[in-house]
Amino acid sequence: MRLDAHQHFWKYNAREYEWIDDGMAELRRDFVPRDLKPLLEENGFEGCISVQARQNLEETRWLLELAGQNDFIRGVVGWVDLRSEDLPGQLDRFAGNGKLVGVRHLVQAEPDYEFMLRDDFRRGISQLKERGLTYDLLLHPRHLPAAVKLASEFPDQPFVLDHIAKPEIAKGVLAPWEQDVRELAKLDNVWCKVSGMVTEAQWKGWKVGDFRPYLDVVFEAFGTDRLMIGSDWPVCTVSGDYAATMGIVEEYMKQFSPVLQETVLGGNCALFYGV
């Protein structure tokens, strides 16, 4: 079973999606399940994990509603306020919905590089494991040292690093991203999504070879048993279409056996999220 481990849906409005600037004008429209389903089918993927793009409880409710209406949405990574004293109540609101598989916070947008180490945030993380929920790490390279500390503190909590932490691929920069990613990968409870790379490369001017140094690092650090492919659709489309985006990893995987290819292209996602 092949699964896209990372994509988004939204009904666009400028207030809630202010991060979509003029350079991303093609994203200023609705992206819903009927837009994604044919892309999955054309590229041999049977399902996806839908990930939050807004930081409110309505986002989680809406994504779970979409998942209930569309079987190919195998799981939802939603949002709850991990810093809230009412977090148990928020989690109770979605308890029993088996398609809620994890949560995420837009840490990359937080000005405090050690935001994840705040007491209230760590208190929230401590409540996820008992609910059977994973946590998606949405970071820039500067946040990786804090991620290492957080994941070390919660060794039983499953974490997954989104978009290989967004290294500066367009500039060909590896350090200090490489060292910090390798440190994070030493923790067995941390997995990694091979996703979101095209938007860190030269938009629509990248070559497949641009990604090889970064793929070499994450494949060596995490191994094929903790990596999963993801498109980051529709965000990826500012730099490459769905087929080209997924093709970067599919092409790289040709050096591995068919069994290991299927592991990265779907098996690990199913295992990590329990779908």
BALOBA-1460 file (C-alpha; in Angstrom, 3 decimals):
// residues 275
<rec num="1" residu="m" x="0.000" y="0.000" z="0.000"/>
<rec num="2" residu="r" x="1.437" y="3.345" z="-1.077"/>
<rec num="3" residu="l" x="0.518" y="6.381" z="1.005"/>
<rec num="4" residu="d" x="1.217" y="10.092" z="0.699"/>
<rec num="5" residu="a" x="2.211" y="10.926" z="4.273"/>
<rec num="6" residu="h" x="1.706" y="14.681" z="4.039"/>
<rec num="7" residu="q" x="-0.796" y="16.889" z="2.219"/>
<rec num="8" residu="h" x="-3.276" y="19.677" z="2.939"/>
<rec num="9" residu="f" x="-6.817" y="20.746" z="2.133"/>
<rec num="10" residu="w" x="-8.299" y="24.198" z="2.493"/>
<rec num="11" residu="k" x="-11.085" y="26.510" z="1.455"/>
<rec num="12" residu="y" x="-9.144" y="29.656" z="0.783"/>
<rec num="13" residu="n" x="-9.685" y="32.986" z="2.435"/>
<rec num="14" residu="a" x="-7.045" y="35.680" z="2.816"/>
<rec num="15" residu="r" x="-7.503" y="36.126" z="6.571"/>
<rec num="16" residu="e" x="-6.873" y="32.519" z="7.572"/>
<rec num="17" residu="y" x="-4.173" y="31.857" z="4.983"/>
<rec num="18" residu="e" x="-2.200" y="35.082" z="5.139"/>
<rec num="19" residu="w" x="1.047" y="33.111" z="4.702"/>
<rec num="20" residu="i" x="0.055" y="32.558" z="1.065"/>
<rec num="21" residu="d" x="1.749" y="35.670" z="-0.320"/>
<rec num="22" residu="d" x="1.878" y="37.071" z="-3.844"/>
<rec num="23" residu="g" x="4.633" y="34.644" z="-4.768"/>
<rec num="24" residu="m" x="2.211" y="31.793" z="-4.082"/>
<rec num="25" residu="a" x="-0.780" y="33.319" z="-5.839"/>
<rec num="26" residu="e" x="-1.700" y="29.999" z="-7.486"/>
<rec num="27" residu="l" x="-2.523" y="28.654" z="-4.016"/>
<rec num="28" residu="r" x="-5.215" y="31.277" z="-3.490"/>
<rec num="29" residu="r" x="-8.099" y="28.948" z="-4.266"/>
<rec num="30" residu="d" x="-9.814" y="25.943" z="-2.722"/>
<rec num="31" residu="f" x="-8.035" y="22.571" z="-2.601"/>
<rec num="32" residu="v" x="-10.373" y="19.755" z="-1.609"/>
<rec num="33" residu="p" x="-10.443" y="15.929" z="-1.793"/>
<rec num="34" residu="r" x="-11.820" y="15.776" z="-5.339"/>
<rec num="35" residu="d" x="-8.727" y="17.684" z="-6.498"/>
<rec num="36" residu="l" x="-6.275" y="15.280" z="-4.878"/>
<rec num="37" residu="k" x="-7.895" y="11.899" z="-5.496"/>
<rec num="38" residu="p" x="-7.081" y="11.692" z="-9.242"/>
<rec num="39" residu="l" x="-3.473" y="12.720" z="-8.561"/>
<rec num="40" residu="l" x="-3.083" y="9.905" z="-6.041"/>
<rec num="41" residu="e" x="-4.600" y="7.394" z="-8.445"/>
<rec num="42" residu="e" x="-2.515" y="8.535" z="-11.416"/>
<rec num="43" residu="n" x="0.675" y="8.160" z="-9.386"/>
<rec num="44" residu="g" x="-0.106" y="4.825" z="-7.766"/>
<rec num="45" residu="f" x="-0.942" y="6.009" z="-4.244"/>
<rec num="46" residu="e" x="-3.897" y="4.516" z="-2.428"/>
<rec num="47" residu="g" x="-4.352" y="7.071" z="0.313"/>
<rec num="48" residu="c" x="-2.973" y="10.009" z="2.238"/>
<rec num="49" residu="i" x="-2.504" y="11.645" z="5.607"/>
<rec num="50" residu="s" x="-4.144" y="15.070" z="5.732"/>
<rec num="51" residu="v" x="-2.287" y="17.621" z="7.857"/>
<rec num="52" residu="q" x="-3.578" y="20.802" z="9.448"/>
<rec num="53" residu="a" x="-2.822" y="24.217" z="7.954"/>
<rec num="54" residu="r" x="-4.806" y="26.370" z="10.417"/>
<rec num="55" residu="q" x="-4.305" y="26.608" z="14.164"/>
<rec num="56" residu="n" x="-7.843" y="26.227" z="15.424"/>
<rec num="57" residu="l" x="-10.118" y="23.416" z="16.501"/>
<rec num="58" residu="e" x="-12.428" y="23.984" z="13.539"/>
<rec num="59" residu="e" x="-9.578" y="22.871" z="11.284"/>
<rec num="60" residu="t" x="-9.372" y="19.532" z="13.083"/>
<rec num="61" residu="r" x="-13.145" y="19.077" z="13.016"/>
<rec num="62" residu="w" x="-13.304" y="19.890" z="9.290"/>
<rec num="63" residu="l" x="-10.453" y="17.579" z="8.305"/>
<rec num="64" residu="l" x="-12.020" y="14.721" z="10.259"/>
<rec num="65" residu="e" x="-15.305" y="15.401" z="8.495"/>
<rec num="66" residu="l" x="-13.533" y="15.176" z="5.134"/>
<rec num="67" residu="a" x="-11.843" y="11.964" z="6.224"/>
<rec num="68" residu="g" x="-15.201" y="10.493" z="7.173"/>
<rec num="69" residu="q" x="-16.517" y="11.282" z="3.695"/>
<rec num="70" residu="n" x="-13.452" y="10.092" z="1.758"/>
<rec num="71" residu="d" x="-11.940" y="6.693" z="2.497"/>
<rec num="72" residu="f" x="-8.654" y="7.540" z="0.803"/>
<rec num="73" residu="i" x="-7.928" y="10.035" z="3.602"/>
<rec num="74" residu="r" x="-6.495" y="7.410" z="5.922"/>
<rec num="75" residu="g" x="-5.655" y="9.735" z="8.809"/>
<rec num="76" residu="v" x="-5.661" y="13.329" z="10.024"/>
<rec num="77" residu="v" x="-2.920" y="15.258" z="11.799"/>
<rec num="78" residu="g" x="-4.959" y="17.992" z="13.419"/>
<rec num="79" residu="w" x="-4.396" y="20.881" z="15.782"/>
<rec num="80" residu="v" x="-5.186" y="21.303" z="19.455"/>
<rec num="81" residu="d" x="-3.799" y="23.933" z="21.785"/>
<rec num="82" residu="l" x="-1.042" y="22.007" z="23.503"/>
<rec num="83" residu="r" x="-0.418" y="24.962" z="25.834"/>
<rec num="84" residu="s" x="-3.988" y="25.142" z="27.094"/>
<rec num="85" residu="e" x="-5.067" y="23.953" z="30.525"/>
<rec num="86" residu="d" x="-8.197" y="22.755" z="28.725"/>
<rec num="87" residu="l" x="-6.192" y="20.413" z="26.496"/>
<rec num="88" residu="p" x="-7.843" y="17.276" z="27.973"/>
<rec num="89" residu="g" x="-11.233" y="18.706" z="27.064"/>
<rec num="90" residu="q" x="-10.097" y="19.516" z="23.545"/>
<rec num="91" residu="l" x="-8.762" y="15.992" z="23.117"/>
<rec num="92" residu="d" x="-11.989" y="14.566" z="24.535"/>
<rec num="93" residu="r" x="-13.887" y="16.419" z="21.814"/>
<rec num="94" residu="f" x="-12.243" y="14.224" z="19.186"/>
<rec num="95" residu="a" x="-11.896" y="11.043" z="21.250"/>
<rec num="96" residu="g" x="-13.244" y="7.988" z="19.516"/>
<rec num="97" residu="n" x="-12.546" y="9.259" z="16.011"/>
<rec num="98" residu="g" x="-9.985" y="6.757" z="14.811"/>
<rec num="99" residu="k" x="-8.919" y="8.945" z="11.920"/>
<rec num="100" residu="l" x="-7.289" y="11.484" z="14.240"/>
<rec num="101" residu="v" x="-3.782" y="10.030" z="14.262"/>
<rec num="102" residu="g" x="-1.682" y="12.968" z="15.424"/>
<rec num="103" residu="v" x="-1.401" y="16.684" z="16.072"/>
<rec num="104" residu="r" x="0.879" y="19.494" z="14.935"/>
<rec num="105" residu="h" x="1.753" y="23.076" z="15.866"/>
<rec num="106" residu="l" x="3.253" y="25.594" z="13.415"/>
<rec num="107" residu="v" x="6.490" y="25.849" z="15.384"/>
<rec num="108" residu="q" x="8.324" y="27.185" z="12.327"/>
<rec num="109" residu="a" x="6.354" y="30.428" z="12.701"/>
<rec num="110" residu="e" x="7.191" y="30.922" z="16.377"/>
<rec num="111" residu="p" x="9.865" y="33.604" z="16.953"/>
<rec num="112" residu="d" x="11.210" y="31.751" z="20.008"/>
<rec num="113" residu="y" x="13.580" y="29.080" z="18.709"/>
<rec num="114" residu="e" x="13.032" y="27.104" z="21.935"/>
<rec num="115" residu="f" x="9.245" y="27.403" z="21.880"/>
<rec num="116" residu="m" x="8.876" y="23.616" z="22.141"/>
<rec num="117" residu="l" x="10.751" y="23.597" z="25.446"/>
<rec num="118" residu="r" x="8.298" y="25.882" z="27.251"/>
<rec num="119" residu="d" x="6.714" y="24.235" z="30.260"/>
<rec num="120" residu="d" x="3.138" y="24.540" z="28.990"/>
<rec num="121" residu="f" x="4.023" y="23.065" z="25.586"/>
<rec num="122" residu="r" x="5.905" y="20.157" z="27.148"/>
<rec num="123" residu="r" x="2.942" y="19.538" z="29.446"/>
<rec num="124" residu="g" x="0.777" y="19.226" z="26.360"/>
<rec num="125" residu="i" x="3.175" y="16.827" z="24.646"/>
<rec num="126" residu="s" x="3.080" y="14.641" z="27.760"/>
<rec num="127" residu="q" x="-0.655" y="14.026" z="27.224"/>
<rec num="128" residu="l" x="-0.470" y="12.687" z="23.668"/>
<rec num="129" residu="k" x="0.940" y="9.200" z="24.154"/>
<rec num="130" residu="e" x="-1.925" y="8.047" z="26.382"/>
<rec num="131" residu="r" x="-4.327" y="9.141" z="23.631"/>
<rec num="132" residu="g" x="-2.431" y="7.192" z="20.984"/>
<rec num="133" residu="l" x="-1.474" y="10.392" z="19.137"/>
<rec num="134" residu="t" x="1.737" y="11.170" z="17.279"/>
<rec num="135" residu="y" x="3.326" y="14.607" z="16.953"/>
<rec num="136" residu="d" x="4.527" y="16.234" z="13.712"/>
<rec num="137" residu="l" x="7.585" y="18.474" z="14.053"/>
<rec num="138" residu="l" x="7.234" y="21.412" z="11.627"/>
<rec num="139" residu="l" x="10.573" y="23.161" z="11.914"/>
<rec num="140" residu="h" x="13.315" y="25.169" z="10.304"/>
<rec num="141" residu="p" x="16.917" y="24.038" z="10.819"/>
<rec num="142" residu="r" x="17.368" y="26.538" z="13.655"/>
<rec num="143" residu="h" x="14.754" y="24.650" z="15.710"/>
<rec num="144" residu="l" x="16.473" y="21.260" z="15.493"/>
<rec num="145" residu="p" x="18.510" y="21.511" z="18.727"/>
<rec num="146" residu="a" x="15.293" y="22.162" z="20.669"/>
<rec num="147" residu="a" x="13.628" y="19.237" z="18.888"/>
<rec num="148" residu="v" x="16.446" y="16.947" z="20.019"/>
<rec num="149" residu="k" x="15.912" y="18.031" z="23.627"/>
<rec num="150" residu="l" x="12.130" y="17.622" z="23.415"/>
<rec num="151" residu="a" x="12.184" y="14.175" z="21.814"/>
<rec num="152" residu="s" x="14.845" y="13.042" z="24.291"/>
<rec num="153" residu="e" x="12.620" y="14.050" z="27.179"/>
<rec num="154" residu="f" x="9.679" y="11.995" z="25.827"/>
<rec num="155" residu="p" x="11.250" y="8.756" z="24.551"/>
<rec num="156" residu="d" x="7.897" y="6.944" z="24.385"/>
<rec num="157" residu="q" x="6.202" y="9.667" z="22.331"/>
<rec num="158" residu="p" x="6.310" y="9.089" z="18.559"/>
<rec num="159" residu="f" x="7.548" y="12.163" z="16.655"/>
<rec num="160" residu="v" x="7.937" y="12.678" z="12.927"/>
<rec num="161" residu="l" x="10.028" y="15.433" z="11.355"/>
<rec num="162" residu="d" x="8.177" y="17.211" z="8.542"/>
<rec num="163" residu="h" x="9.936" y="18.181" z="5.304"/>
<rec num="164" residu="i" x="13.372" y="17.022" z="6.536"/>
<rec num="165" residu="a" x="13.375" y="20.308" z="8.556"/>
<rec num="166" residu="k" x="13.458" y="22.542" z="5.472"/>
<rec num="167" residu="p" x="17.193" y="22.869" z="4.730"/>
<rec num="168" residu="e" x="18.364" y="25.602" z="2.333"/>
<rec num="169" residu="i" x="18.410" y="23.431" z="-0.767"/>
<rec num="170" residu="a" x="18.353" y="26.385" z="-3.163"/>
<rec num="171" residu="k" x="21.670" y="27.540" z="-1.703"/>
<rec num="172" residu="g" x="23.162" y="24.065" z="-1.385"/>
<rec num="173" residu="v" x="23.665" y="24.578" z="2.352"/>
<rec num="174" residu="l" x="24.162" y="21.460" z="4.489"/>
<rec num="175" residu="a" x="25.642" y="22.770" z="7.753"/>
<rec num="176" residu="p" x="24.565" y="22.912" z="10.529"/>
<rec num="177" residu="w" x="21.367" y="21.197" z="9.327"/>
<rec num="178" residu="e" x="23.163" y="17.919" z="8.598"/>
<rec num="179" residu="q" x="24.751" y="17.583" z="12.038"/>
<rec num="180" residu="d" x="21.532" y="18.473" z="13.853"/>
<rec num="181" residu="v" x="19.402" y="16.102" z="11.760"/>
<rec num="182" residu="r" x="21.830" y="13.294" z="12.488"/>
<rec num="183" residu="e" x="21.531" y="14.032" z="16.216"/>
<rec num="184" residu="l" x="17.744" y="13.936" z="16.012"/>
<rec num="185" residu="a" x="17.830" y="10.688" z="14.058"/>
<rec num="186" residu="k" x="19.771" y="9.001" z="16.871"/>
<rec num="187" residu="l" x="16.485" y="8.987" z="18.801"/>
<rec num="188" residu="d" x="14.469" y="5.891" z="17.929"/>
<rec num="189" residu="n" x="11.154" y="7.642" z="18.603"/>
<rec num="190" residu="v" x="11.721" y="10.160" z="15.799"/>
<rec num="191" residu="w" x="10.804" y="9.405" z="12.172"/>
<rec num="192" residu="c" x="11.105" y="11.669" z="9.136"/>
<rec num="193" residu="k" x="8.968" y="12.698" z="6.165"/>
<rec num="194" residu="v" x="10.840" y="12.994" z="2.895"/>
<rec num="195" residu="s" x="8.592" y="15.825" z="1.783"/>
<rec num="196" residu="g" x="8.459" y="19.553" z="1.195"/>
<rec num="197" residu="m" x="11.842" y="19.676" z="-0.532"/>
<rec num="198" residu="v" x="10.816" y="21.340" z="-3.789"/>
<rec num="199" residu="t" x="9.687" y="24.508" z="-2.016"/>
<rec num="200" residu="e" x="13.138" y="24.822" z="-0.412"/>
<rec num="201" residu="a" x="14.808" y="24.461" z="-3.834"/>
<rec num="202" residu="q" x="14.827" y="26.939" z="-6.721"/>
<rec num="203" residu="w" x="11.145" y="27.107" z="-7.618"/>
<rec num="204" residu="k" x="10.465" y="25.423" z="-10.944"/>
<rec num="205" residu="g" x="14.172" y="25.624" z="-11.727"/>
<rec num="206" residu="w" x="15.445" y="22.710" z="-9.660"/>
<rec num="207" residu="k" x="17.056" y="19.528" z="-10.924"/>
<rec num="208" residu="v" x="16.655" y="16.089" z="-9.366"/>
<rec num="209" residu="g" x="20.343" y="16.084" z="-8.505"/>
<rec num="210" residu="d" x="19.882" y="19.127" z="-6.256"/>
<rec num="211" residu="f" x="18.193" y="16.906" z="-3.666"/>
<rec num="212" residu="r" x="20.652" y="14.008" z="-3.597"/>
<rec num="213" residu="p" x="22.991" y="15.407" z="-0.871"/>
<rec num="214" residu="y" x="19.988" y="15.935" z="1.422"/>
<rec num="215" residu="l" x="18.457" y="12.566" z="0.633"/>
<rec num="216" residu="d" x="21.808" y="10.899" z="1.275"/>
<rec num="217" residu="v" x="21.876" y="12.453" z="4.756"/>
<rec num="218" residu="v" x="18.367" y="11.472" z="5.840"/>
<rec num="219" residu="f" x="18.537" y="7.974" z="4.374"/>
<rec num="220" residu="e" x="21.833" y="7.330" z="6.128"/>
<rec num="221" residu="a" x="20.649" y="8.918" z="9.399"/>
<rec num="222" residu="f" x="17.132" y="7.485" z="9.696"/>
<rec num="223" residu="g" x="17.419" y="4.394" z="7.542"/>
<rec num="224" residu="t" x="14.650" y="3.099" z="5.336"/>
<rec num="225" residu="d" x="12.646" y="1.917" z="8.348"/>
<rec num="226" residu="r" x="11.876" y="5.443" z="9.661"/>
<rec num="227" residu="l" x="11.329" y="7.428" z="6.470"/>
<rec num="228" residu="m" x="8.075" y="8.095" z="4.610"/>
<rec num="229" residu="i" x="7.309" y="9.895" z="1.363"/>
<rec num="230" residu="g" x="5.050" y="12.942" z="1.329"/>
<rec num="231" residu="s" x="4.022" y="15.463" z="-1.320"/>
<rec num="232" residu="d" x="3.122" y="18.550" z="0.728"/>
<rec num="233" residu="w" x="0.438" y="19.076" z="-1.934"/>
<rec num="234" residu="p" x="-0.832" y="21.626" z="-2.840"/>
<rec num="235" residu="v" x="2.028" y="23.748" z="-1.457"/>
<rec num="236" residu="c" x="4.472" y="21.786" z="-3.614"/>
<rec num="237" residu="t" x="2.793" y="23.043" z="-6.778"/>
<rec num="238" residu="v" x="4.484" y="26.447" z="-6.503"/>
<rec num="239" residu="s" x="7.688" y="24.625" z="-7.479"/>
<rec num="240" residu="g" x="6.700" y="21.327" z="-9.114"/>
<rec num="241" residu="d" x="3.637" y="19.299" z="-9.996"/>
<rec num="242" residu="y" x="2.545" y="16.283" z="-7.980"/>
<rec num="243" residu="a" x="4.168" y="13.660" z="-10.181"/>
<rec num="244" residu="a" x="7.512" y="15.472" z="-10.368"/>
<rec num="245" residu="t" x="7.548" y="16.096" z="-6.612"/>
<rec num="246" residu="m" x="6.915" y="12.468" z="-5.703"/>
<rec num="247" residu="g" x="9.216" y="11.354" z="-8.502"/>
<rec num="248" residu="i" x="12.256" y="12.808" z="-6.723"/>
<rec num="249" residu="v" x="12.016" y="10.224" z="-3.948"/>
<rec num="250" residu="e" x="10.744" y="7.450" z="-6.204"/>
<rec num="251" residu="e" x="13.790" y="7.884" z="-8.452"/>
<rec num="252" residu="y" x="16.166" y="7.920" z="-5.472"/>
<rec num="253" residu="m" x="14.550" y="4.741" z="-4.126"/>
<rec num="254" residu="k" x="15.425" y="2.740" z="-7.253"/>
<rec num="255" residu="q" x="18.762" y="1.858" z="-5.645"/>
<rec num="256" residu="f" x="16.883" y="-0.140" z="-2.991"/>
<rec num="257" residu="s" x="15.062" y="-3.443" z="-3.194"/>
<rec num="258" residu="p" x="11.353" y="-3.475" z="-4.083"/>
<rec num="259" residu="v" x="10.544" y="-4.375" z="-0.475"/>
<rec num="260" residu="l" x="12.429" y="-1.376" z="0.905"/>
<rec num="261" residu="q" x="10.904" y="0.865" z="-1.743"/>
<rec num="262" residu="e" x="7.400" y="-0.057" z="-0.621"/>
<rec num="263" residu="t" x="8.398" y="0.533" z="2.988"/>
<rec num="264" residu="v" x="9.299" y="4.171" z="2.351"/>
<rec num="265" residu="l" x="6.493" y="4.701" z="-0.168"/>
<rec num="266" residu="g" x="3.755" y="3.612" z="2.212"/>
<rec num="267" residu="g" x="4.548" y="0.937" z="4.755"/>
<rec num="268" residu="n" x="6.285" y="3.199" z="7.242"/>
<rec num="269" residu="c" x="3.494" y="5.759" z="7.062"/>
<rec num="270" residu="a" x="0.903" y="3.080" z="7.793"/>
<rec num="271" residu="l" x="2.971" y="1.784" z="10.704"/>
<rec num="272" residu="f" x="3.768" y="5.163" z="12.246"/>
<rec num="273" residu="y" x="0.229" y="6.521" z="12.075"/>
<rec num="274" residu="g" x="-1.507" y="3.208" z="12.657"/>
<rec num="275" residu="v" x="-3.660" y="3.386" z="9.536"/>
